[in-house]
Amino acid sequence: MSFLKNLSFAAAMTVAASVAGAETVLIHGEAGPNRGARADALQWFADQVAERSENDLRLDIQWGGALFKANAAVQSIGDGVADMGSVIAVYYPQEMAAYGIADLPVNNPDAWVGMRATDELMRSSPVIAEDLAKKNLVYIGTFTTSAVHIGCTGDAIRSVEDIKDRKIRGTGAYGKVFGELGGNMVNMSIYKAYQGLDTGLLECSQGYSYAVTALKQQEVMDNYTLLNWGQVGGVGIFMNKDMFDALSEDQQAVLLETGADLSDEFGRMITTANDNAIAAMKEQGVEVFELPAEERAKLVEGGDEMEVRGYIGIEALGRTQTWIRQ
């Protein structure tokens, strides 16, 4: 590990010592494929960084886990395997606990509000910045998965009762609530859910509409239930701190400002992408249902109980959400 950190620092110093006016290329690691709304947003971010820096900065995105898988992102970025990359907080319940506040099952399916609240929290907290610095990381910007829904083979989830004894891949705290409601939870990455549903290792998988079609999971689903419950917001761009510190103030500002604008752009993208994904599922023959309001209320209640029992920091997120709405 020390070798990698020294290598990262040496690379950062090389950037700092580069000839004035030379293009700086930053390697970005992304576990997901080069398709779908998040891929489009990441490409938008890369294009904007180049444009706003007048081509002084450029991103070289390595897609599909070519540099590291989703569950190795934090250490890999911190160690300098990549200059920056996408991090999904649910894979790091301890290391990224603060970012995981955005993953709690609160009654907030609004993608834009969730992203703006999360972005404000991550940028305004010196405690979070200090904790990230210890991991050799700098926060750049936030995506969101948007609202968590569930696709199944066989019978659909039409009520909380239907969760019991089903083999389900969960998503963070949303999966924990399903487990407490009787689901037989299977530990599996969203990137492997296609195979899980296809082979019978899974009967259902929690996920997000745009991701279903990006990962082609509609091909192995019979039905899809809109839970309209909440979202996973701890998904974003982080940078190796040694590399960030080696950049000029102007270059740092471009990255941070573009990262802040990512929430607005992705909010626009994700709404359209989710609508298109639902339409694509229906065309594929997937039946789409909406969970009745009384059943949805049971999920919200289960999420509220989880927050009371052990999660901290949700009040800070709630205050930020209130501020944004105003």
C-alpha positions in Angstrom: 0.0 0.0 0.0 2.8 2.4 0.9 4.4 1.7 -2.5 1.2 2.6 -4.3 0.8 5.8 -2.2 4.4 6.8 -3.0 3.7 6.1 -6.7 0.6 8.2 -6.5 2.5 11.1 -4.9 5.3 10.8 -7.5 2.7 11.0 -10.3 1.1 14.0 -8.6 4.5 15.8 -8.4 5.0 15.0 -12.1 1.7 16.8 -12.9 2.8 19.8 -10.7 6.1 20.0 -12.5 4.7 19.7 -16.0 5.3 22.3 -18.6 3.0 25.3 -18.4 0.1 25.0 -20.8 0.5 21.2 -21.3 -2.7 19.1 -21.1 -3.2 17.2 -17.9 -5.0 13.9 -18.3 -6.8 12.4 -15.3 -7.5 8.7 -15.3 -11.1 7.9 -14.0 -12.1 4.4 -13.0 -15.8 3.5 -13.5 -17.2 0.1 -12.6 -20.3 0.4 -14.7 -20.6 0.0 -18.5 -20.4 2.8 -21.1 -24.1 3.1 -21.4 -27.1 4.4 -19.5 -27.8 7.6 -17.7 -24.9 7.6 -15.3 -22.5 6.9 -18.1 -24.0 9.8 -20.0 -23.6 12.1 -17.0 -20.0 11.0 -16.4 -19.2 11.7 -20.1 -21.0 15.1 -19.7 -18.7 15.8 -16.6 -15.6 14.9 -18.6 -16.7 17.1 -21.6 -17.5 20.0 -19.3 -14.1 19.7 -17.5 -12.3 19.9 -20.9 -14.4 22.8 -22.1 -14.3 24.9 -18.9 -10.5 24.4 -18.6 -10.0 25.2 -22.3 -8.6 21.7 -22.7 -6.1 22.2 -19.9 -7.7 19.2 -18.1 -9.0 16.0 -19.7 -10.5 12.8 -18.3 -9.6 9.4 -19.6 -12.5 7.2 -18.4 -11.8 3.5 -17.9 -15.2 1.8 -18.1 -16.6 -1.6 -16.9 -14.3 -2.1 -13.9 -11.1 -2.2 -16.1 -9.1 -0.6 -13.3 -11.0 -1.8 -10.2 -14.4 -3.2 -9.3 -17.0 -1.2 -7.4 -16.0 -2.8 -4.1 -12.4 -1.8 -4.5 -12.9 1.9 -5.5 -12.1 3.7 -2.3 -8.8 2.0 -1.7 -7.8 2.0 -5.3 -8.4 5.8 -5.7 -6.7 6.6 -2.4 -3.7 4.5 -3.4 -3.4 6.1 -6.9 -4.5 3.2 -9.1 -6.6 5.9 -10.7 -6.5 9.7 -10.3 -10.2 9.7 -9.7 -13.2 7.4 -9.9 -16.8 6.6 -9.1 -17.6 5.4 -5.5 -20.7 3.6 -4.4 -21.1 4.0 -0.6 -23.1 0.9 0.0 -19.9 -1.2 -0.6 -18.2 0.8 2.2 -20.7 0.9 5.2 -17.8 1.9 7.6 -15.3 3.8 5.5 -18.0 5.9 3.8 -20.5 6.1 6.7 -21.0 9.9 6.3 -21.7 9.6 2.5 -24.0 6.7 3.4 -26.4 9.1 5.1 -27.8 9.7 1.6 -28.6 6.0 1.3 -31.1 5.9 4.2 -34.6 4.8 3.4 -36.3 8.2 3.9 -39.5 9.1 2.3 -37.8 11.0 -0.6 -37.9 9.5 -4.1 -37.1 12.9 -5.7 -33.8 12.5 -7.4 -32.9 16.2 -7.8 -33.6 17.0 -4.1 -31.6 14.1 -2.9 -28.6 15.0 -5.0 -28.6 18.6 -4.0 -29.0 17.8 -0.4 -26.2 15.2 -0.5 -23.9 17.5 -2.4 -24.4 20.4 0.1 -23.7 18.1 3.0 -20.5 16.7 1.5 -19.2 20.2 0.5 -20.1 22.0 3.7 -18.9 19.6 6.4 -15.2 20.1 7.5 -15.5 16.8 9.5 -16.4 14.9 6.3 -13.5 16.6 4.4 -11.1 15.7 7.2 -12.2 12.1 7.2 -11.9 11.8 3.4 -8.4 13.4 3.6 -7.3 10.5 6.0 -8.2 8.2 3.1 -6.4 10.4 0.7 -9.6 11.4 -1.0 -11.4 14.6 -2.1 -15.1 14.8 -2.9 -15.9 16.1 -6.4 -19.6 15.5 -7.1 -22.7 13.3 -6.7 -24.9 11.1 -8.8 -27.9 9.2 -7.5 -29.4 5.9 -8.3 -32.8 7.5 -8.2 -35.8 5.7 -6.6 -35.3 2.1 -5.5 -37.7 -0.3 -7.2 -37.7 -4.1 -7.6 -37.8 -6.5 -10.6 -38.7 -10.2 -10.2 -39.1 -13.5 -12.0 -42.3 -15.3 -11.3 -44.8 -13.5 -9.0 -44.5 -9.8 -8.6 -44.1 -7.9 -5.4 -47.6 -6.4 -4.9 -47.6 -6.2 -1.1 -45.2 -6.4 1.8 -46.5 -9.9 2.4 -45.1 -10.9 -1.0 -41.5 -10.2 0.2 -41.5 -13.1 2.6 -39.2 -16.0 1.7 -38.3 -14.6 -1.7 -34.6 -14.7 -2.8 -33.8 -11.1 -3.1 -30.7 -9.0 -3.9 -31.0 -5.9 -1.8 -29.6 -2.4 -2.0 -28.0 -1.1 1.2 -30.5 -0.1 3.9 -33.4 -0.9 1.5 -32.3 -4.5 1.4 -32.1 -4.5 5.2 -35.7 -3.4 5.5 -36.7 -6.2 3.1 -34.8 -8.7 5.1 -36.6 -7.6 8.3 -39.8 -8.0 6.4 -39.0 -11.7 5.7 -37.0 -11.6 2.5 -34.3 -14.2 2.0 -31.5 -11.7 1.1 -28.7 -12.7 -1.2 -25.4 -10.8 -1.2 -24.8 -10.0 -4.8 -23.6 -7.0 -6.8 -26.1 -5.2 -9.1 -23.7 -6.0 -11.9 -24.2 -9.7 -11.3 -28.0 -9.6 -10.9 -28.6 -10.5 -14.5 -26.9 -13.8 -14.0 -28.6 -14.3 -10.7 -32.1 -13.8 -12.1 -31.3 -15.8 -15.2 -30.0 -18.9 -13.2 -32.5 -18.8 -10.3 -30.0 -17.7 -7.7 -32.3 -14.7 -7.4 -36.0 -14.3 -7.7 -36.0 -10.5 -7.3 -33.5 -7.7 -7.4 -33.8 -4.2 -6.0 -32.6 -1.6 -8.5 -33.2 1.5 -10.4 -35.1 1.9 -13.6 -32.3 3.4 -15.8 -29.9 0.8 -14.5 -32.2 -2.1 -15.4 -32.1 -1.3 -19.0 -28.4 -0.2 -18.9 -27.5 -3.7 -17.6 -30.2 -5.3 -19.8 -31.9 -6.9 -16.8 -35.3 -6.5 -18.4 -34.3 -9.5 -20.5 -34.5 -11.8 -17.5 -37.4 -10.1 -15.5 -41.1 -11.0 -15.7 -42.3 -8.0 -13.8 -41.2 -4.7 -12.1 -42.8 -3.0 -9.1 -42.5 0.7 -8.6 -42.0 1.2 -4.8 -41.8 5.0 -4.9 -40.0 4.8 -1.5 -36.6 6.4 -1.5 -33.2 6.5 -3.3 -29.6 5.6 -2.9 -27.7 8.9 -3.0 -24.2 7.8 -1.9 -22.9 7.5 -5.5 -20.3 10.0 -6.7 -17.0 11.1 -8.0 -13.9 11.2 -5.7 -10.3 12.1 -6.4 -6.9 11.0 -5.1 -5.9 13.9 -2.8 -2.3 13.9 -3.7 -3.2 14.4 -7.3 -5.8 17.0 -6.5 -3.4 19.0 -4.4 -0.8 18.9 -7.2 -3.2 20.7 -9.6 -3.3 24.4 -9.9 -6.1 26.4 -8.1 -7.8 27.0 -11.5 -7.8 23.3 -12.3 -9.1 22.4 -8.9 -11.9 25.0 -9.3 -13.0 23.6 -12.6 -13.3 20.1 -11.1 -15.2 21.3 -8.0 -17.5 23.6 -9.9 -18.3 21.1 -12.6 -18.9 18.5 -9.9 -21.4 20.8 -8.2 -23.3 21.3 -11.4 -23.5 17.6 -12.0 -26.5 17.3 -9.7 -28.6 19.6 -11.9 -27.6 18.0 -15.1 -28.0 14.5 -13.9 -31.4 15.4 -12.3 -32.5 16.3 -15.8 -31.0 13.2 -17.4 -32.3 10.7 -14.8 -35.9 11.7 -15.1 -35.9 11.2 -18.9 -33.8 8.0 -18.6 -36.2 6.4 -16.1 -39.2 7.2 -18.2 -37.5 5.7 -21.2 -36.5 2.6 -19.2 -40.0 1.9 -18.0 -41.3 2.2 -21.6 -38.5 -0.2 -22.8 -39.4 -2.8 -20.1 -43.0 -2.7 -21.2 -42.0 -3.2 -24.8 -39.9 -6.2 -23.7 -43.0 -7.7 -22.1 -42.2 -6.9 -18.5 -45.3 -6.2 -16.5 -45.0 -3.0 -14.5 -46.9 -2.5 -11.3 -47.1 0.3 -8.7 -47.1 -0.6 -5.0 -50.4 0.5 -3.4 -50.1 3.5 -1.1 -50.9 1.5 2.1 -48.2 -1.1 1.3 -45.7 1.7 0.5 -46.4 3.2 3.9 -45.3 0.0 5.6 -41.9 0.2 3.8 -41.5 3.9 4.9 -42.4 2.9 8.4 -39.7 0.1 8.3 -37.2 2.6 7.1 -38.1 5.1 9.9 -37.6 2.4 12.5 -34.1 1.6 11.1 -33.1 5.2 11.4 -34.2 5.4 15.0 -32.4 2.2 15.9 -28.9 3.1 14.8 -28.3 5.5 12.0 -27.0 9.0 12.8 -26.7 12.1 10.8 -30.1 12.0 9.0 -31.1 15.2 10.7 -28.3 17.0 8.9 -29.5 15.7 5.6 -33.1 16.6 6.4 -32.1 20.2 7.2 -30.2 20.5 3.9 -33.2 19.1 2.0 -35.5 21.7 3.7 -33.0 24.5 2.7 -33.0 23.3 -0.9 -36.8 23.3 -1.1 -36.9 26.8 0.2 
